[in-house]
Amino acid sequence: MSTEKDFLQWLTQKNKLYHRFNELANIFENFLTDYILVSKENADEISVRLEDMLGKCNIPNIYEKGQAVETYSMLHFLERYRRYQLVYLQLLENQLIPFATLIKHLDIGTGPAPSIFAFSDIIKFYKEFSQKEEPREFFEIEYLPDYVENSDSFRNWLHHFTEYANYKNYSGGWEVPYHHGTFRDFESLDFKKLNYNKALWQKERVYEAFGANPNYIILETSKEITVHGRNFISGQLLDKKKNGHRYDVISFSYFLTLLEQTKQFKKQIKGCAFALRNNGIIINIGSNNDDYFQIAKYIRRTIQRYKSVNKEFNVSCREVLNEIISYNTHDVFSKRIKQSYEFIINNLELLSEKQKIPQKIKKDFDKYINSGQEENIKDFRLQVFQKRITSTNNDQHTG
Ligand SMILES: C[S@@+](CC[C@H](N)C(=O)[O-])C[C@H]1O[C@@H](n2cnc3c(N)ncnc32)[C@H](O)[C@@H]1O
């Protein structure tokens, strides 16, 4: 049996994913009652935002409205985290996770980062499995996640929530960047340019650090740079493999949700194929509906057309999975999510004197919670691409 299959079996036997899921759900609820569900004003604003977050997630700047990010996270974070657990199980099953001593992950349109939280768990468990069950050469994996997110409110949410989760956990923290991700707008993300313009990129990171917290230094250069009269001096030398813009995993989760928007990102999507290392994967998840079927088709055409101009190597990026993943709406995970929704609604009602939550919103929310309950099933589409680099005389290149 392969290592991945052994690992999968171990994860299931020890019920690792549910324990971790429940731990994160508990922390999430405590965070809400400590910081978000604390005043009538917040509760009233959340009640209004519920409608936006149930159907208008694509509207520009929607996440900058008061309590929008908090409301989005209440509705979607745990469910997406569960979906990503299922995605990674599927990838393990198909031996598609590019295990190596260093795994770099870039999540595009990260929101509350369900994809990174769930991947961080897989790496944590894989290390545990390797060390305890059968020491293997790869148990010293270094996981380096990063993200692209243009909403300041989401960036701040991630900063705050991750710090809290990493303080309050009882079985180990999550490797999610809480000093803010490197990239803001996907539209202006050009990996080819970045590759040649490292100095500019470093400067951007200084600004990022400066914006987040003037005392926070996250430089990878040995040079001294001055921003707004302050000096930033690194403690670390530049490590090309760690800091270059090359990734083993790039994920899009509910980011490319409209065909027209996806077409506008054609160049950037191709850029992601360019930025992958050998054996690296692009993961894309979205709804199981006709619109998304068309989007997935467009993404496939775009990525598979990616070619590298290099006489020494054959480079391809092919779709290796395109599946509908289903899960039971009465399983323990779904029950825990439902429990969390009930917890939120109860707290909102307590704070906002019941009648303040408009009946329509309550009904929509109930519909959302219960959708799929009758059929016992919810599903979504998973699409995975893998990059392969081989030398033109057929020797494999390690990227
Ligand atoms: C529907 S949410 C998905 C969030 C998360 N991936 C999930 O699965 O729950 C879309 C996210 O993409 C971000 N976003 C939208 N347009 C963007 C852009 N051009 N560049 C970077 N992030 C963007 C939004 O701020 C939001 O966090």
The ligand as an SDF file (V2000), in Angstrom:
LIG
                    3D

 27 29  0  0  0  0  0  0  0  0999 V2000
  -16.5880   34.1890   -2.2610 C   0  0  0  0  0  0  0  0  0  0  0  0
  -15.2040   34.6450   -1.3290 S   0  0  0  0  0  0  0  0  0  0  0  0
  -14.3510   33.0820   -1.1430 C   0  0  0  0  0  0  0  0  0  0  0  0
  -13.5320   33.0360    0.1020 C   0  0  0  0  0  0  0  0  0  0  0  0
  -12.8840   31.6990    0.4150 C   0  0  0  0  0  0  0  0  0  0  0  0
  -11.9600   31.3000   -0.6130 N   0  0  0  0  0  0  0  0  0  0  0  0
  -13.9050   30.6260    0.6760 C   0  0  0  0  0  0  0  0  0  0  0  0
  -13.8930   29.5970    0.0010 O   0  0  0  0  0  0  0  0  0  0  0  0
  -14.7120   30.7900    1.5850 O   0  0  0  0  0  0  0  0  0  0  0  0
  -14.1760   35.4760   -2.5400 C   0  0  0  0  0  0  0  0  0  0  0  0
  -12.9340   36.1080   -1.9200 C   0  0  0  0  0  0  0  0  0  0  0  0
  -12.1210   36.6500   -2.9630 O   0  0  0  0  0  0  0  0  0  0  0  0
  -11.6850   37.9580   -2.6010 C   0  0  0  0  0  0  0  0  0  0  0  0
  -11.4680   38.6980   -3.8530 N   0  0  0  0  0  0  0  0  0  0  0  0
  -12.4010   39.1120   -4.7520 C   0  0  0  0  0  0  0  0  0  0  0  0
  -11.7970   39.6990   -5.8090 N   0  0  0  0  0  0  0  0  0  0  0  0
  -10.4610   39.6570   -5.5880 C   0  0  0  0  0  0  0  0  0  0  0  0
   -9.3180   40.0920   -6.3290 C   0  0  0  0  0  0  0  0  0  0  0  0
   -9.4280   40.6900   -7.5220 N   0  0  0  0  0  0  0  0  0  0  0  0
   -8.0990   39.8650   -5.8050 N   0  0  0  0  0  0  0  0  0  0  0  0
   -7.9570   39.2450   -4.5950 C   0  0  0  0  0  0  0  0  0  0  0  0
   -9.0060   38.8230   -3.8620 N   0  0  0  0  0  0  0  0  0  0  0  0
  -10.2420   39.0120   -4.3340 C   0  0  0  0  0  0  0  0  0  0  0  0
  -12.8250   38.5060   -1.7570 C   0  0  0  0  0  0  0  0  0  0  0  0
  -12.4260   39.5890   -0.9460 O   0  0  0  0  0  0  0  0  0  0  0  0
  -13.2170   37.2680   -0.9740 C   0  0  0  0  0  0  0  0  0  0  0  0
  -12.4190   37.0950    0.1520 O   0  0  0  0  0  0  0  0  0  0  0  0
  1  2  1  0
  2  3  1  0
  2 10  1  0
  3  4  1  0
  4  5  1  0
  5  6  1  0
  5  7  1  0
  7  8  2  0
  7  9  1  0
 10 11  1  0
 11 12  1  0
 11 26  1  0
 12 13  1  0
 13 14  1  0
 13 24  1  0
 14 15  1  0
 14 23  1  0
 15 16  2  0
 16 17  1  0
 17 18  1  0
 17 23  2  0
 18 19  1  0
 18 20  2  0
 20 21  1  0
 21 22  2  0
 22 23  1  0
 24 25  1  0
 24 26  1  0
 26 27  1  0
M  CHG  2   2   1   9  -1
M  END
$$$$
